[in-house]
Amino acid sequence: MQQQSDGDAGRPDVGDTSPAPAVGASGSGSSPDGDGDLGFAIEAARLLHDRKCDDVQLLDLRGLSEVANFVLIGTGSSDRQMKSVADELRDFGGERGQPTFARDRDPAATWIVVDFVNLIVHLFEPNKRAYYDLESLWGDAPRLEWERKGE
């Protein structure tokens, strides 16, 4: 996967790789145990669902990982849809004090990662998702409910 940056003019998928505040830094909405990030993670999961990503899973890694508190996984139907959702996630995080730390994708855009430090979002095309099977990798992580009431 090649990291995208704002300096990559002319590339079809340009991501924001500007540094984010450190984990737990003031102004980031973070808390050491991740409670401040739970609402953001739930809203990000809803955004994936609203943008027609399939099989959206939100995993709680608090106490299991020193890298992130939450992992969000969704399946897209096309590279265009996945790029659009990644762009919208970046904007969504910035509006909520959760700037994107990094964004990465494979050359064919079959796997896009958006890293918010305490939340890492993986957008996959179906075959890549089955191949990497992150849900099994984090099989001991609790799945969190994110659906709106009545859905």
Buried (B, 14 or more C-beta within 10 A) or exposed (E): EEEBBEEBEEEEBBBBBEEBBEBBEEEBBBBEEBEBBBEBBBBBBBBBBEBEBEEBBBBBBBEBBEEBBBBBBBBBEEBEBBBBBBBBBBEBBBEBEBBBBBBBBBEEBBBBBBBBBBBBBBBBBEEBBEEBEBBEEBEEBEEBEBEEEEE
